[in-house]
Amino acid sequence: MSSAYSALQITKYLSYLSLPAKYHVYVETPHLFPKDEAALTVLFRCQITRFPFENLSVYYSATRQPNIDPDTLYSKMMGAGETGPTGRGGYCLEVNIFFHHMLRGLGFEVYTVGARNRDRVNGIPQGDYGGWVHMANIVSLPSGVRYHLDVGFGGDGPTRPIPLVSGAAIQNLGTQEARLLYDNICKESQRQQRHWIYQCRNGVDKEWNSFYCYPDLEFFQADFEVINRFAAWEFLKRDLIVTVKFIRSGEEGEIVRNQETLFHIPDGPDEVHIAGKIMLVNNEVKLNMGGKTKVIETLDTEAARMKALRKWFSICLD
């Protein structure tokens, strides 16, 4: 399947990412973008620092139902016609489908999978896996290694591609680690069927928490259209308004003024590093720069929330 986006649209996207200088040559020749882990990591981190995870369309659009058509997603995030990028992202299906077509347009071998989430209690996943409500991209590089790419899981999402190697951990933000485990889930009767299980832990002395899982089965746009109807309703039922954006090292600016940065991140000229994340959750704005999450603003009114979206995320809804 080809990308839904034209070469011109992909060039506009690459320009917006503010890629390291080494990759500028590929802005006008996107099909030549390198197909290796380093380049894929740069692309992934640029994506999550430009396009936030947010479910604002569920609460503030007329239909309260996000439209996950690729062309609609492009207009929402990159602007329609001559307009520029909007600052918007989307919830899991929106940003992952958008990123999927960018990956295809850049010449990556990629397919999508549907995933089952676990409900959380005080932020910790609990109980059985539910039905299909999430998704991820799987990229196969010429090296033969496959990678899990999920740009739509919010604050506990990965900050780089994860190799599909069971138990191989990556360093996430701060002391957090993430990995994929290839194993059974407890309610399966067919024990020969296994799932890739996305797990995180907040330190080497902590327990691994399993957040979501998926079988190695390709899903298609029509599958996600079905999932989208339930997932939007689920957000409304939970009454949870959320926006999460990762912060790139060197771009902290006013966001982290007078905030303590706990982890020194060495910058290479051809690299992109994640320094932290900023989150709006209902009536609070929170910041995490690799240590403990701090509340930096409390929002008492709807007008205050709109102002915070403009101030911290450059998102204008009114």
FILUMSE-708489 format. One record per residue (C-alpha): residue in three letters; chain; x negated, y negated, z negated; residue number from 1. Coordinates in steps of 0.2 Angstrom, whole numbers, plus 2048, in hexadecimal, padded with zeros to 3 digits. Example, Ala and Ser with C-alpha at 12.3 -4.5 7.8 and 13.67 -1.06 7.14 Angstrom:
residues 2
REC  code  unit   xx   yy   zz  pos
REC   Ala     A  7C2  816  7D9    1
REC   Ser     A  7BC  805  7DC    2
end
This chain:
residues 318
REC  code  unit   xx   yy   zz  pos
REC   Met     A  800  800  800    1
REC   Ser     A  7FA  7EF  804    2
REC   Ser     A  7FA  7E0  7F9    3
REC   Ala     A  809  7D5  7F9    4
REC   Tyr     A  7FE  7C5  7F9    5
REC   Ser     A  7F5  7BD  808    6
REC   Ala     A  7E3  7BA  809    7
REC   Leu     A  7E7  7A7  807    8
REC   Gln     A  7F1  7AB  7F7    9
REC   Ile     A  7E2  7B6  7F0   10
REC   Thr     A  7D6  7A8  7F4   11
REC   Lys     A  7E0  79C  7EA   12
REC   Tyr     A  7E1  7A8  7DC   13
REC   Leu     A  7CE  7AB  7DC   14
REC   Ser     A  7CB  798  7DC   15
REC   Tyr     A  7D6  796  7CD   16
REC   Leu     A  7CD  7A3  7C3   17
REC   Ser     A  7BD  798  7C1   18
REC   Leu     A  7B2  7A7  7C5   19
REC   Pro     A  79F  7A7  7C0   20
REC   Ala     A  795  79F  7CE   21
REC   Lys     A  78F  7B0  7D4   22
REC   Tyr     A  7A1  7B4  7DA   23
REC   His     A  7A5  7A4  7E3   24
REC   Val     A  7A0  7AB  7F4   25
REC   Tyr     A  7AE  7B7  7F3   26
REC   Val     A  7BC  7AA  7F1   27
REC   Glu     A  7BC  7A7  804   28
REC   Thr     A  7B9  7BA  807   29
REC   Pro     A  7C3  7C3  7FA   30
REC   His     A  7C3  7D4  803   31
REC   Leu     A  7B0  7D4  7FF   32
REC   Phe     A  7B2  7D2  7EC   33
REC   Pro     A  7A6  7DE  7E4   34
REC   Lys     A  7AD  7EF  7DF   35
REC   Asp     A  7A3  7F3  7CF   36
REC   Glu     A  7A6  7F2  7BD   37
REC   Ala     A  79E  7E2  7BA   38
REC   Ala     A  7A8  7D9  7C7   39
REC   Leu     A  7B8  7E1  7C1   40
REC   Thr     A  7B5  7DC  7AF   41
REC   Val     A  7B2  7CA  7B5   42
REC   Leu     A  7C2  7CA  7BF   43
REC   Phe     A  7CC  7D2  7B0   44
REC   Arg     A  7C6  7C5  7A4   45
REC   Cys     A  7C9  7B7  7AF   46
REC   Gln     A  7DB  7BD  7B1   47
REC   Ile     A  7DF  7BE  79F   48
REC   Thr     A  7D7  7AD  79B   49
REC   Arg     A  7E2  7A5  7A9   50
REC   Phe     A  7F2  7AE  7A8   51
REC   Pro     A  7FA  7B0  797   52
REC   Phe     A  804  7BE  791   53
REC   Glu     A  815  7B6  78E   54
REC   Asn     A  828  7BB  78E   55
REC   Leu     A  82E  7A9  790   56
REC   Ser     A  839  7AD  79F   57
REC   Val     A  843  7B9  794   58
REC   Tyr     A  848  7AB  789   59
REC   Tyr     A  848  79B  794   60
REC   Ser     A  84D  7A1  7A5   61
REC   Ala     A  85F  79F  7AB   62
REC   Thr     A  860  7B2  7AE   63
REC   Arg     A  856  7B8  79F   64
REC   Gln     A  84F  7C5  7AA   65
REC   Pro     A  83E  7C3  7B1   66
REC   Asn     A  83C  7C6  7C4   67
REC   Ile     A  82E  7D1  7C8   68
REC   Asp     A  82E  7D0  7DA   69
REC   Pro     A  81B  7CD  7DF   70
REC   Asp     A  81F  7BD  7E9   71
REC   Thr     A  82A  7B6  7DB   72
REC   Leu     A  81C  7BA  7CF   73
REC   Tyr     A  80F  7B0  7DA   74
REC   Ser     A  81A  7A1  7DA   75
REC   Lys     A  81D  7A1  7C8   76
REC   Met     A  80A  7A2  7C3   77
REC   Met     A  801  79A  7D2   78
REC   Gly     A  80E  78E  7D7   79
REC   Ala     A  819  78D  7E7   80
REC   Gly     A  814  784  7F7   81
REC   Glu     A  807  777  7F4   82
REC   Thr     A  809  777  7E1   83
REC   Gly     A  7FB  77D  7D6   84
REC   Pro     A  7FB  78A  7C8   85
REC   Thr     A  808  788  7BB   86
REC   Gly     A  7FF  78F  7AB   87
REC   Arg     A  80C  79D  7AB   88
REC   Gly     A  809  7AF  7A9   89
REC   Gly     A  816  7BC  7A5   90
REC   Tyr     A  81A  7CB  79A   91
REC   Cys     A  812  7DC  79E   92
REC   Leu     A  81A  7E0  7AE   93
REC   Glu     A  819  7CF  7B5   94
REC   Val     A  806  7CC  7B3   95
REC   Asn     A  801  7DE  7B7   96
REC   Ile     A  80B  7DF  7C7   97
REC   Phe     A  804  7CE  7CC   98
REC   Phe     A  7F2  7D4  7C8   99
REC   His     A  7F5  7E4  7D1  100
REC   His     A  7F8  7DB  7E1  101
REC   Met     A  7E9  7D0  7DF  102
REC   Leu     A  7DE  7E0  7DC  103
REC   Arg     A  7E5  7E8  7EC  104
REC   Gly     A  7E2  7D8  7F6  105
REC   Leu     A  7D0  7D8  7F0  106
REC   Gly     A  7CE  7E9  7F6  107
REC   Phe     A  7CE  7F3  7E6  108
REC   Glu     A  7D6  805  7E6  109
REC   Val     A  7E3  803  7D9  110
REC   Tyr     A  7F4  80B  7D4  111
REC   Thr     A  800  807  7C6  112
REC   Val     A  806  812  7B7  113
REC   Gly     A  815  810  7AC  114
REC   Ala     A  812  811  799  115
REC   Arg     A  81C  815  789  116
REC   Asn     A  819  809  77A  117
REC   Arg     A  81B  80D  767  118
REC   Asp     A  825  800  75D  119
REC   Arg     A  81B  7F6  750  120
REC   Val     A  81D  7F3  73E  121
REC   Asn     A  814  7E3  738  122
REC   Gly     A  809  7E4  748  123
REC   Ile     A  805  7F7  746  124
REC   Pro     A  80C  804  752  125
REC   Gln     A  817  811  749  126
REC   Gly     A  821  820  74E  127
REC   Asp     A  824  829  75E  128
REC   Tyr     A  821  822  770  129
REC   Gly     A  830  81A  777  130
REC   Gly     A  836  81A  789  131
REC   Trp     A  82E  811  798  132
REC   Val     A  82B  7FE  794  133
REC   His     A  819  7FA  799  134
REC   Met     A  80D  7FD  7A7  135
REC   Ala     A  7FA  7FC  7AC  136
REC   Asn     A  7EF  7FC  7BB  137
REC   Ile     A  7E3  80A  7BF  138
REC   Val     A  7D4  806  7CA  139
REC   Ser     A  7C8  812  7D2  140
REC   Leu     A  7B7  80B  7D6  141
REC   Pro     A  7AB  812  7E3  142
REC   Ser     A  7A1  818  7D5  143
REC   Gly     A  7AE  825  7D2  144
REC   Val     A  7B3  81E  7C1  145
REC   Arg     A  7C5  819  7BE  146
REC   Tyr     A  7CA  80B  7B3  147
REC   His     A  7D9  806  7A9  148
REC   Leu     A  7DE  7F3  7AB  149
REC   Asp     A  7EC  7EC  7A1  150
REC   Val     A  7ED  7D9  7A1  151
REC   Gly     A  7FE  7D9  799  152
REC   Phe     A  7FD  7E0  787  153
REC   Gly     A  7FB  7D0  77D  154
REC   Gly     A  7EF  7CD  76F  155
REC   Asp     A  7EB  7E0  76D  156
REC   Gly     A  7E8  7E2  780  157
REC   Pro     A  7D7  7E7  786  158
REC   Thr     A  7CA  7D9  78B  159
REC   Arg     A  7C2  7E3  798  160
REC   Pro     A  7C6  7F2  7A3  161
REC   Ile     A  7C5  803  79A  162
REC   Pro     A  7BE  812  7A3  163
REC   Leu     A  7C9  821  7A3  164
REC   Val     A  7BD  82B  798  165
REC   Ser     A  7C6  833  789  166
REC   Gly     A  7BF  82B  779  167
REC   Ala     A  7B3  81E  781  168
REC   Ala     A  7B6  80E  777  169
REC   Ile     A  7B3  7FC  77D  170
REC   Gln     A  7B0  7ED  772  171
REC   Asn     A  7BF  7E2  772  172
REC   Leu     A  7C1  7D1  76A  173
REC   Gly     A  7B7  7D0  759  174
REC   Thr     A  7B5  7E0  750  175
REC   Gln     A  7C4  7E8  759  176
REC   Glu     A  7C0  7F7  765  177
REC   Ala     A  7CC  7FF  772  178
REC   Arg     A  7CC  810  77A  179
REC   Leu     A  7D6  81C  784  180
REC   Leu     A  7D9  82E  77D  181
REC   Tyr     A  7DE  83B  789  182
REC   Asp     A  7EA  846  77E  183
REC   Asn     A  7FB  84D  77B  184
REC   Ile     A  808  842  773  185
REC   Cys     A  812  84A  764  186
REC   Lys     A  823  84D  76C  187
REC   Glu     A  81D  855  77C  188
REC   Ser     A  822  867  77E  189
REC   Gln     A  817  86A  78D  190
REC   Arg     A  806  86A  785  191
REC   Gln     A  7FD  86B  795  192
REC   Gln     A  803  859  799  193
REC   Arg     A  7F8  84C  792  194
REC   His     A  7F9  839  791  195
REC   Trp     A  7EC  82B  791  196
REC   Ile     A  7EF  823  780  197
REC   Tyr     A  7EA  811  77D  198
REC   Gln     A  7E2  80E  76C  199
REC   Cys     A  7DA  800  762  200
REC   Arg     A  7D2  7FF  751  201
REC   Asn     A  7CD  7EF  748  202
REC   Gly     A  7BC  7F5  742  203
REC   Val     A  7B1  804  742  204
REC   Asp     A  7B7  809  731  205
REC   Lys     A  7C9  807  736  206
REC   Glu     A  7D6  814  73D  207
REC   Trp     A  7DA  815  74F  208
REC   Asn     A  7EC  80F  753  209
REC   Ser     A  7F5  816  763  210
REC   Phe     A  7FF  808  76C  211
REC   Tyr     A  805  810  77C  212
REC   Cys     A  802  81E  787  213
REC   Tyr     A  805  824  799  214
REC   Pro     A  803  833  7A4  215
REC   Asp     A  7F8  833  7B4  216
REC   Leu     A  807  830  7BF  217
REC   Glu     A  809  821  7CB  218
REC   Phe     A  817  816  7C9  219
REC   Phe     A  81E  80A  7D6  220
REC   Gln     A  827  7F9  7D7  221
REC   Ala     A  838  801  7D7  222
REC   Asp     A  834  80A  7C7  223
REC   Phe     A  82F  7FA  7BF  224
REC   Glu     A  83F  7F1  7C4  225
REC   Val     A  848  7FE  7BA  226
REC   Ile     A  83C  7FB  7AB  227
REC   Asn     A  83E  7E8  7AC  228
REC   Arg     A  850  7E9  7A9  229
REC   Phe     A  84E  7F2  798  230
REC   Ala     A  83E  7E9  793  231
REC   Ala     A  845  7D8  795  232
REC   Trp     A  854  7DD  78A  233
REC   Glu     A  849  7E4  77D  234
REC   Phe     A  840  7D4  77B  235
REC   Leu     A  850  7CB  779  236
REC   Lys     A  856  7D7  76C  237
REC   Arg     A  846  7D5  762  238
REC   Asp     A  848  7C2  763  239
REC   Leu     A  835  7C0  765  240
REC   Ile     A  82E  7B2  76F  241
REC   Val     A  81B  7B4  773  242
REC   Thr     A  80D  7AD  77D  243
REC   Val     A  7FB  7B3  77C  244
REC   Lys     A  7EC  7AD  785  245
REC   Phe     A  7DA  7B2  784  246
REC   Ile     A  7CD  7A5  782  247
REC   Arg     A  7BE  7A6  78D  248
REC   Ser     A  7AD  7A2  785  249
REC   Gly     A  7A8  790  78A  250
REC   Glu     A  7BA  78B  78C  251
REC   Glu     A  7BF  78A  77A  252
REC   Gly     A  7BF  776  77A  253
REC   Glu     A  7CD  76F  76F  254
REC   Ile     A  7D4  77F  76B  255
REC   Val     A  7C7  784  75F  256
REC   Arg     A  7C1  773  759  257
REC   Asn     A  7BE  774  746  258
REC   Gln     A  7C1  787  747  259
REC   Glu     A  7B4  794  741  260
REC   Thr     A  7AD  79F  74F  261
REC   Leu     A  7A7  7AF  747  262
REC   Phe     A  79F  7B7  756  263
REC   His     A  791  7B0  761  264
REC   Ile     A  794  7B5  773  265
REC   Pro     A  784  7B5  77E  266
REC   Asp     A  789  7AE  78F  267
REC   Gly     A  781  7B4  79F  268
REC   Pro     A  783  7AA  7AF  269
REC   Asp     A  78D  7B8  7B8  270
REC   Glu     A  797  7BD  7A9  271
REC   Val     A  7A8  7B8  7A1  272
REC   His     A  7AA  7BB  78E  273
REC   Ile     A  7B9  7BB  783  274
REC   Ala     A  7B7  7AF  774  275
REC   Gly     A  7C9  7B0  76C  276
REC   Lys     A  7DB  7B0  76F  277
REC   Ile     A  7E9  7A3  76C  278
REC   Met     A  7FB  7A9  768  279
REC   Leu     A  80C  7A2  767  280
REC   Val     A  817  7AD  75D  281
REC   Asn     A  829  7A6  75A  282
REC   Asn     A  826  797  74F  283
REC   Glu     A  813  799  74C  284
REC   Val     A  803  795  756  285
REC   Lys     A  7F5  7A1  751  286
REC   Leu     A  7E2  7A1  756  287
REC   Asn     A  7D6  7B0  755  288
REC   Met     A  7C4  7AD  759  289
REC   Gly     A  7BE  7BE  755  290
REC   Gly     A  7C2  7BF  743  291
REC   Lys     A  7D2  7BC  739  292
REC   Thr     A  7E1  7B5  742  293
REC   Lys     A  7E5  7A3  73B  294
REC   Val     A  7F5  799  73D  295
REC   Ile     A  7F1  789  744  296
REC   Glu     A  802  781  747  297
REC   Thr     A  814  784  741  298
REC   Leu     A  822  780  74C  299
REC   Asp     A  832  77A  744  300
REC   Thr     A  83D  776  753  301
REC   Glu     A  83F  77C  765  302
REC   Ala     A  838  76B  76A  303
REC   Ala     A  828  76F  760  304
REC   Arg     A  827  780  769  305
REC   Met     A  828  778  77A  306
REC   Lys     A  81A  76B  775  307
REC   Ala     A  80F  779  76E  308
REC   Leu     A  811  783  77F  309
REC   Arg     A  80B  773  788  310
REC   Lys     A  7FD  76F  77C  311
REC   Trp     A  7F5  780  779  312
REC   Phe     A  7FA  78A  789  313
REC   Ser     A  7FD  77C  796  314
REC   Ile     A  80F  783  799  315
REC   Cys     A  81D  777  79D  316
REC   Leu     A  82E  77E  79C  317
REC   Asp     A  838  76E  79A  318
end
